[in-house]
């Protein structure tokens, strides 16, 4: 029931996830903080799945990346980190499988900002936007509609707000509390709040974006009628 969302711009990445821990029909926690794993200040692993697998696999990956850094006196590139994560999911798939889905994000001097989508079967691809969980059925259309190549951070936060509002309105489980990771300016900012606080952060850009959307929809209707 976890909802994971990721979006990449030219100079930033935003990751978002609900803060709920759920088992079957029972909500265990409202403030679960075991979905994000920040690594070395420039990488983030976002996991969805059963809480036991999440914690065990997330800590396994984080500790091994730290071990590699200590042994080799250098850090992994983001692409190498993504393939290391995928390799371990594939290795354990037919041994002791982890039922976790991943969004892998980071930035380095070689390839800039990167975002990878990986599922519990170890299928992985580099993406600009994506989601995991049942919520993905509801938010992928929003990501497709509003994402564009030159998107900025404020527009990305507005898209996240639209996604979370859609989940609140249509998803069986009421999800109003979310945690965000904003990767920009070579740092990772953690933001844990209700989405109405994110709304206050970008009122001005939101109004401008809404105006552009209304104009575009109006032109579209006029062309269809014509």
C-alpha positions as CSV (number, residue, x, y, z in Angstrom):
1,X,0.0,0.0,0.0
2,X,3.0,2.3,0.0
3,X,3.1,5.2,-2.5
4,X,6.4,6.2,-3.9
5,X,6.8,9.1,-6.4
6,X,9.9,10.5,-8.1
7,X,10.5,13.3,-10.5
8,X,13.8,14.6,-12.1
9,X,14.5,18.0,-13.5
10,X,17.7,19.3,-15.0
11,X,19.2,20.4,-11.7
12,X,17.1,18.7,-9.1
13,X,15.2,15.6,-8.0
14,X,12.2,15.3,-5.8
15,X,11.2,12.1,-4.1
16,X,8.0,11.6,-2.1
17,X,6.3,8.9,-0.1
18,X,3.5,8.5,2.4
19,X,4.5,8.1,6.1
20,X,2.2,5.2,6.9
21,X,3.1,1.6,7.8
22,X,0.3,-0.8,6.9
23,X,-0.1,-4.5,7.2
24,X,-3.1,-6.0,5.5
25,X,-6.1,-3.9,6.7
26,X,-4.3,-2.6,9.7
27,X,-2.5,0.8,9.9
28,X,0.5,0.2,12.2
29,X,2.1,3.7,12.2
30,X,1.4,7.2,10.9
31,X,5.0,8.4,11.1
32,X,7.0,5.6,9.5
33,X,10.5,7.0,8.6
34,X,12.0,3.7,7.2
35,X,11.3,4.4,3.5
36,X,14.1,6.9,2.9
37,X,17.7,5.9,3.1
38,X,20.1,8.9,2.6
39,X,23.6,7.8,1.6
40,X,26.8,9.9,1.6
41,X,24.9,13.2,1.2
42,X,24.4,12.8,-2.6
43,X,22.3,9.6,-3.0
44,X,18.9,8.5,-1.7
45,X,17.2,5.1,-1.8
46,X,13.4,5.2,-1.5
47,X,11.8,1.8,-0.7
48,X,8.3,0.5,-0.6
49,X,7.1,-2.9,0.6
50,X,6.8,-4.8,3.9
51,X,8.5,-3.0,6.7
52,X,10.8,-5.9,7.6
53,X,12.2,-6.2,4.1
54,X,12.4,-2.4,3.7
55,X,14.6,-2.0,6.8
56,X,16.7,-5.1,6.2
57,X,17.4,-4.4,2.5
58,X,17.8,-0.6,3.0
59,X,20.4,-1.0,5.8
60,X,22.2,-3.7,3.9
61,X,22.6,-1.4,0.9
62,X,23.6,1.6,2.9
63,X,26.2,-0.3,5.0
64,X,27.8,-1.9,2.0
65,X,28.1,1.4,0.2
66,X,29.8,2.9,3.2
67,X,32.1,-0.2,3.4
68,X,33.0,0.3,-0.3
69,X,33.9,3.9,0.4
70,X,36.1,3.0,3.4
71,X,37.9,0.2,1.6
72,X,38.5,2.1,-1.7
73,X,38.7,5.7,-0.4
74,X,36.2,6.8,-3.1
75,X,32.5,6.9,-3.4
76,X,30.3,5.1,-5.9
77,X,28.9,7.0,-8.9
78,X,25.1,7.1,-8.8
79,X,24.8,4.7,-11.8
80,X,27.1,2.2,-10.1
81,X,25.0,2.6,-6.9
82,X,21.8,1.9,-8.8
83,X,23.3,-1.2,-10.5
84,X,24.7,-2.4,-7.2
85,X,21.1,-2.2,-5.7
86,X,19.6,-4.0,-8.7
87,X,22.3,-6.7,-8.6
88,X,21.5,-7.5,-5.0
89,X,17.8,-7.6,-5.6
90,X,18.4,-10.0,-8.5
91,X,20.8,-12.2,-6.4
92,X,18.3,-12.7,-3.6
93,X,15.3,-13.1,-5.8
94,X,15.5,-16.9,-5.9
95,X,17.2,-17.3,-2.5
96,X,15.6,-15.1,0.1
97,X,13.7,-12.5,-1.9
98,X,13.1,-9.0,-0.7
99,X,9.6,-7.8,-1.6
100,X,10.6,-4.1,-2.1
101,X,10.2,-1.6,-4.9
102,X,12.8,1.1,-5.2
103,X,13.3,4.6,-6.5
104,X,17.1,5.4,-6.6
105,X,18.2,9.0,-6.9
106,X,21.4,10.9,-6.7
107,X,23.9,13.3,-8.3
108,X,27.6,13.2,-9.2
109,X,30.1,15.2,-11.2
110,X,30.0,12.6,-14.0
111,X,26.4,12.3,-15.0
112,X,24.6,15.0,-13.0
113,X,21.2,14.2,-11.5
114,X,19.9,10.7,-12.1
115,X,16.7,8.8,-11.2
116,X,16.2,5.1,-11.5
117,X,13.0,2.9,-11.1
118,X,13.5,-0.6,-9.9
119,X,10.8,-3.2,-8.9
120,X,11.0,-6.3,-6.6
121,X,11.8,-8.5,-9.6
122,X,15.0,-6.4,-10.2
123,X,13.7,-4.8,-13.4
124,X,15.4,-1.3,-13.6
125,X,15.4,1.7,-15.9
126,X,16.6,5.3,-15.8
127,X,13.6,7.6,-15.8
128,X,12.5,11.2,-15.5
129,X,9.4,10.5,-13.6
130,X,7.8,7.4,-12.0
131,X,5.9,5.9,-9.2
132,X,5.4,2.6,-7.3
133,X,2.5,1.1,-5.4
134,X,-1.2,1.1,-5.9
135,X,-1.0,4.9,-5.9
136,X,0.9,4.7,-9.2
137,X,-2.3,3.7,-11.0
138,X,-3.7,7.1,-10.0
139,X,-0.6,9.4,-10.3
140,X,1.2,8.3,-13.5
141,X,-1.4,10.1,-15.6
142,X,-0.7,13.3,-13.7
143,X,3.0,12.9,-14.1
144,X,2.6,12.3,-17.8
145,X,0.3,15.3,-18.3
146,X,2.3,18.0,-16.3
147,X,5.9,16.9,-16.7
148,X,8.0,18.7,-19.3
149,X,11.7,18.8,-20.2
150,X,12.4,22.2,-18.7
151,X,10.4,21.8,-15.5
152,X,11.6,23.8,-12.5
153,X,11.5,22.9,-8.8
154,X,8.4,24.9,-8.0
155,X,6.5,23.3,-10.8
156,X,7.6,19.9,-9.6
157,X,6.3,20.6,-6.1
158,X,3.0,21.6,-7.6
159,X,2.8,18.3,-9.5
160,X,3.5,16.4,-6.3
161,X,0.6,18.4,-4.6
162,X,-1.7,17.4,-7.5
163,X,-0.6,13.7,-7.1
164,X,-1.2,13.7,-3.3
165,X,-4.6,15.5,-3.7
166,X,-5.6,12.8,-6.2
167,X,-4.6,10.1,-3.8
168,X,-6.5,11.7,-1.0
169,X,-9.6,11.9,-3.1
170,X,-9.6,8.6,-5.0
171,X,-7.4,6.1,-3.1
172,X,-9.1,3.7,-0.7
173,X,-6.6,4.6,2.1
174,X,-6.5,8.2,3.2
175,X,-3.0,9.4,2.8
176,X,-2.4,13.0,3.9
177,X,1.0,12.9,5.6
178,X,4.0,12.6,3.3
179,X,7.8,12.9,3.4
180,X,9.8,14.5,0.7
181,X,13.5,14.5,-0.3
182,X,14.5,17.5,-2.4
183,X,17.9,17.1,-4.1
184,X,19.2,20.4,-5.4
185,X,22.3,22.5,-5.2
186,X,24.4,19.4,-4.4
187,X,22.6,18.7,-1.2
188,X,19.6,16.7,0.1
189,X,16.8,18.5,1.9
190,X,14.4,16.4,4.0
191,X,10.9,17.8,4.3
192,X,8.3,16.0,6.4
193,X,4.9,17.7,6.4
194,X,1.4,17.8,5.3
195,X,1.0,18.8,1.7
196,X,-0.8,22.0,2.6
197,X,2.5,23.3,4.0
198,X,4.2,22.6,0.7
199,X,1.4,24.6,-1.0
200,X,2.3,27.7,1.0
201,X,5.9,27.4,-0.2
202,X,5.0,28.0,-3.8
203,X,1.8,30.1,-4.0
204,X,3.2,32.6,-6.5
205,X,4.5,30.0,-9.0
206,X,1.3,28.0,-8.5
207,X,-0.9,30.9,-9.6
208,X,1.3,31.5,-12.7
209,X,1.2,27.8,-13.5
210,X,-2.6,27.6,-13.0
211,X,-3.0,30.6,-15.4
212,X,-0.9,28.9,-18.1
213,X,-2.9,25.7,-17.7
214,X,-6.3,27.5,-18.0
215,X,-5.1,29.3,-21.1
216,X,-3.9,26.0,-22.6
217,X,-7.1,24.3,-21.9
218,X,-9.1,27.2,-23.3
219,X,-7.1,27.1,-26.5
220,X,-7.6,23.3,-26.7
221,X,-11.3,23.6,-26.4
222,X,-11.5,26.4,-29.0
223,X,-9.5,24.3,-31.5
224,X,-11.8,21.3,-30.9
225,X,-14.9,23.4,-31.4
226,X,-13.5,25.0,-34.5
